[in-house]
Amino acid sequence: MQPDIQLNYWAILAAVAASMVIGFLWYGPILGKAWMKEMGRPADHKPAPKVMQRGMILMVIGSFLTAVMLAYSVEVWRLSAWKVGANASNATYGFFVPFFAWIGFCAPLLLGAVAWENRSWKLFCINAAHYFVSLQAMGMILALWR
């Protein structure tokens, strides 16, 4: 049996935009100084425009891939997609799908930076919390905007 999956591409684009805004705020005014310090960069460090442009393009691509996979995951978890029962609330899927993606994939992968790159636990927490907040926002958009 195959699930009946229908993705909302407008919601996917909104999730990408939300992820980019959260990243801009997270690594800018909210925790930018702490992140720069933990990365060992001077407070006045300004990357070249080409470096910023490349980084933004890569993050848009990465956020798009994340949003598509998260949208697919939200839909796959719905019991109605499998025609086997009633769904939980949309907000339930919007919370738990990103939570399990974060706890099962993001957090463990970020541990590699602590284990092998000698990065600090503070940097781990900054980055892990960013992914948690970003995935939660994306998940809610994708689950609620059907």
Phi and psi in radians as a Rosetta constraint file:
Dihedral C 1 N 2 CA 2 C 2 CIRCULARHARMONIC -1.803 0.35
Dihedral N 2 CA 2 C 2 N 3 CIRCULARHARMONIC 2.465 0.35
Dihedral C 2 N 3 CA 3 C 3 CIRCULARHARMONIC -1.262 0.35
Dihedral N 3 CA 3 C 3 N 4 CIRCULARHARMONIC 2.673 0.35
Dihedral C 3 N 4 CA 4 C 4 CIRCULARHARMONIC -1.611 0.35
Dihedral N 4 CA 4 C 4 N 5 CIRCULARHARMONIC 1.771 0.35
Dihedral C 4 N 5 CA 5 C 5 CIRCULARHARMONIC -1.935 0.35
Dihedral N 5 CA 5 C 5 N 6 CIRCULARHARMONIC 2.220 0.35
Dihedral C 5 N 6 CA 6 C 6 CIRCULARHARMONIC -2.292 0.35
Dihedral N 6 CA 6 C 6 N 7 CIRCULARHARMONIC 2.009 0.35
Dihedral C 6 N 7 CA 7 C 7 CIRCULARHARMONIC -1.618 0.35
Dihedral N 7 CA 7 C 7 N 8 CIRCULARHARMONIC 2.516 0.35
Dihedral C 7 N 8 CA 8 C 8 CIRCULARHARMONIC -1.729 0.35
Dihedral N 8 CA 8 C 8 N 9 CIRCULARHARMONIC 1.814 0.35
Dihedral C 8 N 9 CA 9 C 9 CIRCULARHARMONIC -1.246 0.35
Dihedral N 9 CA 9 C 9 N 10 CIRCULARHARMONIC -0.431 0.35
Dihedral C 9 N 10 CA 10 C 10 CIRCULARHARMONIC -1.179 0.35
Dihedral N 10 CA 10 C 10 N 11 CIRCULARHARMONIC -0.694 0.35
Dihedral C 10 N 11 CA 11 C 11 CIRCULARHARMONIC -1.144 0.35
Dihedral N 11 CA 11 C 11 N 12 CIRCULARHARMONIC -0.650 0.35
Dihedral C 11 N 12 CA 12 C 12 CIRCULARHARMONIC -1.090 0.35
Dihedral N 12 CA 12 C 12 N 13 CIRCULARHARMONIC -0.792 0.35
Dihedral C 12 N 13 CA 13 C 13 CIRCULARHARMONIC -1.120 0.35
Dihedral N 13 CA 13 C 13 N 14 CIRCULARHARMONIC -0.676 0.35
Dihedral C 13 N 14 CA 14 C 14 CIRCULARHARMONIC -1.128 0.35
Dihedral N 14 CA 14 C 14 N 15 CIRCULARHARMONIC -0.665 0.35
Dihedral C 14 N 15 CA 15 C 15 CIRCULARHARMONIC -1.150 0.35
Dihedral N 15 CA 15 C 15 N 16 CIRCULARHARMONIC -0.677 0.35
Dihedral C 15 N 16 CA 16 C 16 CIRCULARHARMONIC -1.086 0.35
Dihedral N 16 CA 16 C 16 N 17 CIRCULARHARMONIC -0.816 0.35
Dihedral C 16 N 17 CA 17 C 17 CIRCULARHARMONIC -1.061 0.35
Dihedral N 17 CA 17 C 17 N 18 CIRCULARHARMONIC -0.753 0.35
Dihedral C 17 N 18 CA 18 C 18 CIRCULARHARMONIC -1.075 0.35
Dihedral N 18 CA 18 C 18 N 19 CIRCULARHARMONIC -0.748 0.35
Dihedral C 18 N 19 CA 19 C 19 CIRCULARHARMONIC -1.071 0.35
Dihedral N 19 CA 19 C 19 N 20 CIRCULARHARMONIC -0.729 0.35
Dihedral C 19 N 20 CA 20 C 20 CIRCULARHARMONIC -1.172 0.35
Dihedral N 20 CA 20 C 20 N 21 CIRCULARHARMONIC -0.729 0.35
Dihedral C 20 N 21 CA 21 C 21 CIRCULARHARMONIC -1.124 0.35
Dihedral N 21 CA 21 C 21 N 22 CIRCULARHARMONIC -0.778 0.35
Dihedral C 21 N 22 CA 22 C 22 CIRCULARHARMONIC -1.061 0.35
Dihedral N 22 CA 22 C 22 N 23 CIRCULARHARMONIC -0.782 0.35
Dihedral C 22 N 23 CA 23 C 23 CIRCULARHARMONIC -1.068 0.35
Dihedral N 23 CA 23 C 23 N 24 CIRCULARHARMONIC -0.746 0.35
Dihedral C 23 N 24 CA 24 C 24 CIRCULARHARMONIC -1.061 0.35
Dihedral N 24 CA 24 C 24 N 25 CIRCULARHARMONIC -0.799 0.35
Dihedral C 24 N 25 CA 25 C 25 CIRCULARHARMONIC -1.237 0.35
Dihedral N 25 CA 25 C 25 N 26 CIRCULARHARMONIC -0.711 0.35
Dihedral C 25 N 26 CA 26 C 26 CIRCULARHARMONIC -1.099 0.35
Dihedral N 26 CA 26 C 26 N 27 CIRCULARHARMONIC -0.873 0.35
Dihedral C 26 N 27 CA 27 C 27 CIRCULARHARMONIC -1.626 0.35
Dihedral N 27 CA 27 C 27 N 28 CIRCULARHARMONIC 0.142 0.35
Dihedral C 27 N 28 CA 28 C 28 CIRCULARHARMONIC -1.938 0.35
Dihedral N 28 CA 28 C 28 N 29 CIRCULARHARMONIC -1.869 0.35
Dihedral C 28 N 29 CA 29 C 29 CIRCULARHARMONIC -1.182 0.35
Dihedral N 29 CA 29 C 29 N 30 CIRCULARHARMONIC -0.489 0.35
Dihedral C 29 N 30 CA 30 C 30 CIRCULARHARMONIC -1.364 0.35
Dihedral N 30 CA 30 C 30 N 31 CIRCULARHARMONIC -1.024 0.35
Dihedral C 30 N 31 CA 31 C 31 CIRCULARHARMONIC -2.256 0.35
Dihedral N 31 CA 31 C 31 N 32 CIRCULARHARMONIC 0.297 0.35
Dihedral C 31 N 32 CA 32 C 32 CIRCULARHARMONIC -1.016 0.35
Dihedral N 32 CA 32 C 32 N 33 CIRCULARHARMONIC -0.780 0.35
Dihedral C 32 N 33 CA 33 C 33 CIRCULARHARMONIC -1.153 0.35
Dihedral N 33 CA 33 C 33 N 34 CIRCULARHARMONIC -0.759 0.35
Dihedral C 33 N 34 CA 34 C 34 CIRCULARHARMONIC -1.137 0.35
Dihedral N 34 CA 34 C 34 N 35 CIRCULARHARMONIC -0.708 0.35
Dihedral C 34 N 35 CA 35 C 35 CIRCULARHARMONIC -1.113 0.35
Dihedral N 35 CA 35 C 35 N 36 CIRCULARHARMONIC -0.779 0.35
Dihedral C 35 N 36 CA 36 C 36 CIRCULARHARMONIC -1.061 0.35
Dihedral N 36 CA 36 C 36 N 37 CIRCULARHARMONIC -0.754 0.35
Dihedral C 36 N 37 CA 37 C 37 CIRCULARHARMONIC -1.078 0.35
Dihedral N 37 CA 37 C 37 N 38 CIRCULARHARMONIC -0.814 0.35
Dihedral C 37 N 38 CA 38 C 38 CIRCULARHARMONIC -1.167 0.35
Dihedral N 38 CA 38 C 38 N 39 CIRCULARHARMONIC -0.461 0.35
Dihedral C 38 N 39 CA 39 C 39 CIRCULARHARMONIC -1.448 0.35
Dihedral N 39 CA 39 C 39 N 40 CIRCULARHARMONIC -0.130 0.35
Dihedral C 39 N 40 CA 40 C 40 CIRCULARHARMONIC 1.369 0.35
Dihedral N 40 CA 40 C 40 N 41 CIRCULARHARMONIC 0.441 0.35
Dihedral C 40 N 41 CA 41 C 41 CIRCULARHARMONIC -1.814 0.35
Dihedral N 41 CA 41 C 41 N 42 CIRCULARHARMONIC 2.561 0.35
Dihedral C 41 N 42 CA 42 C 42 CIRCULARHARMONIC -1.155 0.35
Dihedral N 42 CA 42 C 42 N 43 CIRCULARHARMONIC 2.657 0.35
Dihedral C 42 N 43 CA 43 C 43 CIRCULARHARMONIC -1.073 0.35
Dihedral N 43 CA 43 C 43 N 44 CIRCULARHARMONIC -0.483 0.35
Dihedral C 43 N 44 CA 44 C 44 CIRCULARHARMONIC -1.649 0.35
Dihedral N 44 CA 44 C 44 N 45 CIRCULARHARMONIC 0.219 0.35
Dihedral C 44 N 45 CA 45 C 45 CIRCULARHARMONIC -1.089 0.35
Dihedral N 45 CA 45 C 45 N 46 CIRCULARHARMONIC 2.186 0.35
Dihedral C 45 N 46 CA 46 C 46 CIRCULARHARMONIC -2.227 0.35
Dihedral N 46 CA 46 C 46 N 47 CIRCULARHARMONIC 1.958 0.35
Dihedral C 46 N 47 CA 47 C 47 CIRCULARHARMONIC -1.142 0.35
Dihedral N 47 CA 47 C 47 N 48 CIRCULARHARMONIC 2.694 0.35
Dihedral C 47 N 48 CA 48 C 48 CIRCULARHARMONIC -1.093 0.35
Dihedral N 48 CA 48 C 48 N 49 CIRCULARHARMONIC 2.615 0.35
Dihedral C 48 N 49 CA 49 C 49 CIRCULARHARMONIC -0.953 0.35
Dihedral N 49 CA 49 C 49 N 50 CIRCULARHARMONIC -0.674 0.35
Dihedral C 49 N 50 CA 50 C 50 CIRCULARHARMONIC -1.131 0.35
Dihedral N 50 CA 50 C 50 N 51 CIRCULARHARMONIC -0.644 0.35
Dihedral C 50 N 51 CA 51 C 51 CIRCULARHARMONIC -1.150 0.35
Dihedral N 51 CA 51 C 51 N 52 CIRCULARHARMONIC -0.750 0.35
Dihedral C 51 N 52 CA 52 C 52 CIRCULARHARMONIC -1.127 0.35
Dihedral N 52 CA 52 C 52 N 53 CIRCULARHARMONIC -0.737 0.35
Dihedral C 52 N 53 CA 53 C 53 CIRCULARHARMONIC -1.084 0.35
Dihedral N 53 CA 53 C 53 N 54 CIRCULARHARMONIC -0.798 0.35
Dihedral C 53 N 54 CA 54 C 54 CIRCULARHARMONIC -1.060 0.35
Dihedral N 54 CA 54 C 54 N 55 CIRCULARHARMONIC -0.784 0.35
Dihedral C 54 N 55 CA 55 C 55 CIRCULARHARMONIC -1.078 0.35
Dihedral N 55 CA 55 C 55 N 56 CIRCULARHARMONIC -0.735 0.35
Dihedral C 55 N 56 CA 56 C 56 CIRCULARHARMONIC -1.149 0.35
Dihedral N 56 CA 56 C 56 N 57 CIRCULARHARMONIC -0.735 0.35
Dihedral C 56 N 57 CA 57 C 57 CIRCULARHARMONIC -1.084 0.35
Dihedral N 57 CA 57 C 57 N 58 CIRCULARHARMONIC -0.801 0.35
Dihedral C 57 N 58 CA 58 C 58 CIRCULARHARMONIC -1.109 0.35
Dihedral N 58 CA 58 C 58 N 59 CIRCULARHARMONIC -0.669 0.35
Dihedral C 58 N 59 CA 59 C 59 CIRCULARHARMONIC -1.224 0.35
Dihedral N 59 CA 59 C 59 N 60 CIRCULARHARMONIC -0.614 0.35
Dihedral C 59 N 60 CA 60 C 60 CIRCULARHARMONIC -1.119 0.35
Dihedral N 60 CA 60 C 60 N 61 CIRCULARHARMONIC -0.767 0.35
Dihedral C 60 N 61 CA 61 C 61 CIRCULARHARMONIC -1.076 0.35
Dihedral N 61 CA 61 C 61 N 62 CIRCULARHARMONIC -0.840 0.35
Dihedral C 61 N 62 CA 62 C 62 CIRCULARHARMONIC -1.080 0.35
Dihedral N 62 CA 62 C 62 N 63 CIRCULARHARMONIC -0.728 0.35
Dihedral C 62 N 63 CA 63 C 63 CIRCULARHARMONIC -1.161 0.35
Dihedral N 63 CA 63 C 63 N 64 CIRCULARHARMONIC -0.641 0.35
Dihedral C 63 N 64 CA 64 C 64 CIRCULARHARMONIC -1.133 0.35
Dihedral N 64 CA 64 C 64 N 65 CIRCULARHARMONIC -0.800 0.35
Dihedral C 64 N 65 CA 65 C 65 CIRCULARHARMONIC -1.074 0.35
Dihedral N 65 CA 65 C 65 N 66 CIRCULARHARMONIC -0.738 0.35
Dihedral C 65 N 66 CA 66 C 66 CIRCULARHARMONIC -1.084 0.35
Dihedral N 66 CA 66 C 66 N 67 CIRCULARHARMONIC -0.787 0.35
Dihedral C 66 N 67 CA 67 C 67 CIRCULARHARMONIC -1.107 0.35
Dihedral N 67 CA 67 C 67 N 68 CIRCULARHARMONIC -0.723 0.35
Dihedral C 67 N 68 CA 68 C 68 CIRCULARHARMONIC -1.119 0.35
Dihedral N 68 CA 68 C 68 N 69 CIRCULARHARMONIC -0.811 0.35
Dihedral C 68 N 69 CA 69 C 69 CIRCULARHARMONIC -1.174 0.35
Dihedral N 69 CA 69 C 69 N 70 CIRCULARHARMONIC -0.644 0.35
Dihedral C 69 N 70 CA 70 C 70 CIRCULARHARMONIC -1.176 0.35
Dihedral N 70 CA 70 C 70 N 71 CIRCULARHARMONIC -0.725 0.35
Dihedral C 70 N 71 CA 71 C 71 CIRCULARHARMONIC -1.073 0.35
Dihedral N 71 CA 71 C 71 N 72 CIRCULARHARMONIC -0.775 0.35
Dihedral C 71 N 72 CA 72 C 72 CIRCULARHARMONIC -1.088 0.35
Dihedral N 72 CA 72 C 72 N 73 CIRCULARHARMONIC -0.764 0.35
Dihedral C 72 N 73 CA 73 C 73 CIRCULARHARMONIC -1.105 0.35
Dihedral N 73 CA 73 C 73 N 74 CIRCULARHARMONIC -0.741 0.35
Dihedral C 73 N 74 CA 74 C 74 CIRCULARHARMONIC -1.022 0.35
Dihedral N 74 CA 74 C 74 N 75 CIRCULARHARMONIC -0.751 0.35
Dihedral C 74 N 75 CA 75 C 75 CIRCULARHARMONIC -1.246 0.35
Dihedral N 75 CA 75 C 75 N 76 CIRCULARHARMONIC -0.670 0.35
Dihedral C 75 N 76 CA 76 C 76 CIRCULARHARMONIC -1.122 0.35
Dihedral N 76 CA 76 C 76 N 77 CIRCULARHARMONIC -0.595 0.35
Dihedral C 76 N 77 CA 77 C 77 CIRCULARHARMONIC -1.263 0.35
Dihedral N 77 CA 77 C 77 N 78 CIRCULARHARMONIC -0.317 0.35
Dihedral C 77 N 78 CA 78 C 78 CIRCULARHARMONIC -1.222 0.35
Dihedral N 78 CA 78 C 78 N 79 CIRCULARHARMONIC 2.214 0.35
Dihedral C 78 N 79 CA 79 C 79 CIRCULARHARMONIC -1.077 0.35
Dihedral N 79 CA 79 C 79 N 80 CIRCULARHARMONIC -0.576 0.35
Dihedral C 79 N 80 CA 80 C 80 CIRCULARHARMONIC -1.158 0.35
Dihedral N 80 CA 80 C 80 N 81 CIRCULARHARMONIC -0.444 0.35
Dihedral C 80 N 81 CA 81 C 81 CIRCULARHARMONIC -1.101 0.35
Dihedral N 81 CA 81 C 81 N 82 CIRCULARHARMONIC -0.495 0.35
Dihedral C 81 N 82 CA 82 C 82 CIRCULARHARMONIC -1.729 0.35
Dihedral N 82 CA 82 C 82 N 83 CIRCULARHARMONIC -0.028 0.35
Dihedral C 82 N 83 CA 83 C 83 CIRCULARHARMONIC 1.001 0.35
Dihedral N 83 CA 83 C 83 N 84 CIRCULARHARMONIC 0.739 0.35
Dihedral C 83 N 84 CA 84 C 84 CIRCULARHARMONIC -2.144 0.35
Dihedral N 84 CA 84 C 84 N 85 CIRCULARHARMONIC 0.059 0.35
Dihedral C 84 N 85 CA 85 C 85 CIRCULARHARMONIC 2.899 0.35
Dihedral N 85 CA 85 C 85 N 86 CIRCULARHARMONIC -3.046 0.35
Dihedral C 85 N 86 CA 86 C 86 CIRCULARHARMONIC -1.505 0.35
Dihedral N 86 CA 86 C 86 N 87 CIRCULARHARMONIC 2.591 0.35
Dihedral C 86 N 87 CA 87 C 87 CIRCULARHARMONIC -1.380 0.35
Dihedral N 87 CA 87 C 87 N 88 CIRCULARHARMONIC 2.716 0.35
Dihedral C 87 N 88 CA 88 C 88 CIRCULARHARMONIC -1.350 0.35
Dihedral N 88 CA 88 C 88 N 89 CIRCULARHARMONIC -3.119 0.35
Dihedral C 88 N 89 CA 89 C 89 CIRCULARHARMONIC -1.176 0.35
Dihedral N 89 CA 89 C 89 N 90 CIRCULARHARMONIC 2.707 0.35
Dihedral C 89 N 90 CA 90 C 90 CIRCULARHARMONIC -1.033 0.35
Dihedral N 90 CA 90 C 90 N 91 CIRCULARHARMONIC -0.693 0.35
Dihedral C 90 N 91 CA 91 C 91 CIRCULARHARMONIC -1.094 0.35
Dihedral N 91 CA 91 C 91 N 92 CIRCULARHARMONIC -0.561 0.35
Dihedral C 91 N 92 CA 92 C 92 CIRCULARHARMONIC -1.078 0.35
Dihedral N 92 CA 92 C 92 N 93 CIRCULARHARMONIC -0.807 0.35
Dihedral C 92 N 93 CA 93 C 93 CIRCULARHARMONIC -1.168 0.35
Dihedral N 93 CA 93 C 93 N 94 CIRCULARHARMONIC -0.676 0.35
Dihedral C 93 N 94 CA 94 C 94 CIRCULARHARMONIC -1.085 0.35
Dihedral N 94 CA 94 C 94 N 95 CIRCULARHARMONIC -0.501 0.35
Dihedral C 94 N 95 CA 95 C 95 CIRCULARHARMONIC -1.547 0.35
Dihedral N 95 CA 95 C 95 N 96 CIRCULARHARMONIC -0.906 0.35
Dihedral C 95 N 96 CA 96 C 96 CIRCULARHARMONIC -1.286 0.35
Dihedral N 96 CA 96 C 96 N 97 CIRCULARHARMONIC -0.623 0.35
Dihedral C 96 N 97 CA 97 C 97 CIRCULARHARMONIC -1.083 0.35
Dihedral N 97 CA 97 C 97 N 98 CIRCULARHARMONIC -0.892 0.35
Dihedral C 97 N 98 CA 98 C 98 CIRCULARHARMONIC -1.141 0.35
Dihedral N 98 CA 98 C 98 N 99 CIRCULARHARMONIC -0.595 0.35
Dihedral C 98 N 99 CA 99 C 99 CIRCULARHARMONIC -1.055 0.35
Dihedral N 99 CA 99 C 99 N 100 CIRCULARHARMONIC -0.847 0.35
Dihedral C 99 N 100 CA 100 C 100 CIRCULARHARMONIC -1.193 0.35
Dihedral N 100 CA 100 C 100 N 101 CIRCULARHARMONIC -0.572 0.35
Dihedral C 100 N 101 CA 101 C 101 CIRCULARHARMONIC -1.116 0.35
Dihedral N 101 CA 101 C 101 N 102 CIRCULARHARMONIC -0.727 0.35
Dihedral C 101 N 102 CA 102 C 102 CIRCULARHARMONIC -1.189 0.35
Dihedral N 102 CA 102 C 102 N 103 CIRCULARHARMONIC -0.887 0.35
Dihedral C 102 N 103 CA 103 C 103 CIRCULARHARMONIC -1.196 0.35
Dihedral N 103 CA 103 C 103 N 104 CIRCULARHARMONIC -0.525 0.35
Dihedral C 103 N 104 CA 104 C 104 CIRCULARHARMONIC -1.613 0.35
Dihedral N 104 CA 104 C 104 N 105 CIRCULARHARMONIC -0.436 0.35
Dihedral C 104 N 105 CA 105 C 105 CIRCULARHARMONIC -2.124 0.35
Dihedral N 105 CA 105 C 105 N 106 CIRCULARHARMONIC -0.995 0.35
Dihedral C 105 N 106 CA 106 C 106 CIRCULARHARMONIC -1.110 0.35
Dihedral N 106 CA 106 C 106 N 107 CIRCULARHARMONIC -0.990 0.35
Dihedral C 106 N 107 CA 107 C 107 CIRCULARHARMONIC -1.029 0.35
Dihedral N 107 CA 107 C 107 N 108 CIRCULARHARMONIC -0.830 0.35
Dihedral C 107 N 108 CA 108 C 108 CIRCULARHARMONIC -1.100 0.35
Dihedral N 108 CA 108 C 108 N 109 CIRCULARHARMONIC -0.663 0.35
Dihedral C 108 N 109 CA 109 C 109 CIRCULARHARMONIC -1.183 0.35
Dihedral N 109 CA 109 C 109 N 110 CIRCULARHARMONIC -0.631 0.35
Dihedral C 109 N 110 CA 110 C 110 CIRCULARHARMONIC -1.181 0.35
Dihedral N 110 CA 110 C 110 N 111 CIRCULARHARMONIC -0.425 0.35
Dihedral C 110 N 111 CA 111 C 111 CIRCULARHARMONIC -1.079 0.35
Dihedral N 111 CA 111 C 111 N 112 CIRCULARHARMONIC -0.451 0.35
Dihedral C 111 N 112 CA 112 C 112 CIRCULARHARMONIC -1.030 0.35
Dihedral N 112 CA 112 C 112 N 113 CIRCULARHARMONIC -0.616 0.35
Dihedral C 112 N 113 CA 113 C 113 CIRCULARHARMONIC -1.151 0.35
Dihedral N 113 CA 113 C 113 N 114 CIRCULARHARMONIC -0.604 0.35
Dihedral C 113 N 114 CA 114 C 114 CIRCULARHARMONIC -1.286 0.35
Dihedral N 114 CA 114 C 114 N 115 CIRCULARHARMONIC -0.774 0.35
Dihedral C 114 N 115 CA 115 C 115 CIRCULARHARMONIC -1.243 0.35
Dihedral N 115 CA 115 C 115 N 116 CIRCULARHARMONIC -0.734 0.35
Dihedral C 115 N 116 CA 116 C 116 CIRCULARHARMONIC -1.995 0.35
Dihedral N 116 CA 116 C 116 N 117 CIRCULARHARMONIC -0.344 0.35
Dihedral C 116 N 117 CA 117 C 117 CIRCULARHARMONIC -1.870 0.35
Dihedral N 117 CA 117 C 117 N 118 CIRCULARHARMONIC 0.073 0.35
Dihedral C 117 N 118 CA 118 C 118 CIRCULARHARMONIC 1.025 0.35
Dihedral N 118 CA 118 C 118 N 119 CIRCULARHARMONIC 0.571 0.35
Dihedral C 118 N 119 CA 119 C 119 CIRCULARHARMONIC -1.387 0.35
Dihedral N 119 CA 119 C 119 N 120 CIRCULARHARMONIC 2.737 0.35
Dihedral C 119 N 120 CA 120 C 120 CIRCULARHARMONIC -1.402 0.35
Dihedral N 120 CA 120 C 120 N 121 CIRCULARHARMONIC 2.784 0.35
Dihedral C 120 N 121 CA 121 C 121 CIRCULARHARMONIC -1.156 0.35
Dihedral N 121 CA 121 C 121 N 122 CIRCULARHARMONIC -0.538 0.35
Dihedral C 121 N 122 CA 122 C 122 CIRCULARHARMONIC -1.102 0.35
Dihedral N 122 CA 122 C 122 N 123 CIRCULARHARMONIC -0.761 0.35
Dihedral C 122 N 123 CA 123 C 123 CIRCULARHARMONIC -1.116 0.35
Dihedral N 123 CA 123 C 123 N 124 CIRCULARHARMONIC -0.715 0.35
Dihedral C 123 N 124 CA 124 C 124 CIRCULARHARMONIC -0.982 0.35
Dihedral N 124 CA 124 C 124 N 125 CIRCULARHARMONIC -0.812 0.35
Dihedral C 124 N 125 CA 125 C 125 CIRCULARHARMONIC -1.140 0.35
Dihedral N 125 CA 125 C 125 N 126 CIRCULARHARMONIC -0.714 0.35
Dihedral C 125 N 126 CA 126 C 126 CIRCULARHARMONIC -1.053 0.35
Dihedral N 126 CA 126 C 126 N 127 CIRCULARHARMONIC -0.881 0.35
Dihedral C 126 N 127 CA 127 C 127 CIRCULARHARMONIC -1.202 0.35
Dihedral N 127 CA 127 C 127 N 128 CIRCULARHARMONIC -0.754 0.35
Dihedral C 127 N 128 CA 128 C 128 CIRCULARHARMONIC -1.132 0.35
Dihedral N 128 CA 128 C 128 N 129 CIRCULARHARMONIC -0.719 0.35
Dihedral C 128 N 129 CA 129 C 129 CIRCULARHARMONIC -1.149 0.35
Dihedral N 129 CA 129 C 129 N 130 CIRCULARHARMONIC -0.654 0.35
Dihedral C 129 N 130 CA 130 C 130 CIRCULARHARMONIC -1.040 0.35
Dihedral N 130 CA 130 C 130 N 131 CIRCULARHARMONIC -0.819 0.35
Dihedral C 130 N 131 CA 131 C 131 CIRCULARHARMONIC -1.112 0.35
Dihedral N 131 CA 131 C 131 N 132 CIRCULARHARMONIC -0.678 0.35
Dihedral C 131 N 132 CA 132 C 132 CIRCULARHARMONIC -1.074 0.35
Dihedral N 132 CA 132 C 132 N 133 CIRCULARHARMONIC -0.887 0.35
Dihedral C 132 N 133 CA 133 C 133 CIRCULARHARMONIC -1.106 0.35
Dihedral N 133 CA 133 C 133 N 134 CIRCULARHARMONIC -0.778 0.35
Dihedral C 133 N 134 CA 134 C 134 CIRCULARHARMONIC -1.100 0.35
Dihedral N 134 CA 134 C 134 N 135 CIRCULARHARMONIC -0.813 0.35
Dihedral C 134 N 135 CA 135 C 135 CIRCULARHARMONIC -1.112 0.35
Dihedral N 135 CA 135 C 135 N 136 CIRCULARHARMONIC -0.673 0.35
Dihedral C 135 N 136 CA 136 C 136 CIRCULARHARMONIC -1.110 0.35
Dihedral N 136 CA 136 C 136 N 137 CIRCULARHARMONIC -0.773 0.35
Dihedral C 136 N 137 CA 137 C 137 CIRCULARHARMONIC -1.098 0.35
Dihedral N 137 CA 137 C 137 N 138 CIRCULARHARMONIC -0.799 0.35
Dihedral C 137 N 138 CA 138 C 138 CIRCULARHARMONIC -1.083 0.35
Dihedral N 138 CA 138 C 138 N 139 CIRCULARHARMONIC -0.779 0.35
Dihedral C 138 N 139 CA 139 C 139 CIRCULARHARMONIC -1.082 0.35
Dihedral N 139 CA 139 C 139 N 140 CIRCULARHARMONIC -0.733 0.35
Dihedral C 139 N 140 CA 140 C 140 CIRCULARHARMONIC -1.136 0.35
Dihedral N 140 CA 140 C 140 N 141 CIRCULARHARMONIC -0.754 0.35
Dihedral C 140 N 141 CA 141 C 141 CIRCULARHARMONIC -1.041 0.35
Dihedral N 141 CA 141 C 141 N 142 CIRCULARHARMONIC -0.829 0.35
Dihedral C 141 N 142 CA 142 C 142 CIRCULARHARMONIC -1.182 0.35
Dihedral N 142 CA 142 C 142 N 143 CIRCULARHARMONIC -0.627 0.35
Dihedral C 142 N 143 CA 143 C 143 CIRCULARHARMONIC -1.380 0.35
Dihedral N 143 CA 143 C 143 N 144 CIRCULARHARMONIC -0.629 0.35
Dihedral C 143 N 144 CA 144 C 144 CIRCULARHARMONIC -1.505 0.35
Dihedral N 144 CA 144 C 144 N 145 CIRCULARHARMONIC -0.506 0.35
Dihedral C 144 N 145 CA 145 C 145 CIRCULARHARMONIC -1.695 0.35
Dihedral N 145 CA 145 C 145 N 146 CIRCULARHARMONIC 1.511 0.35
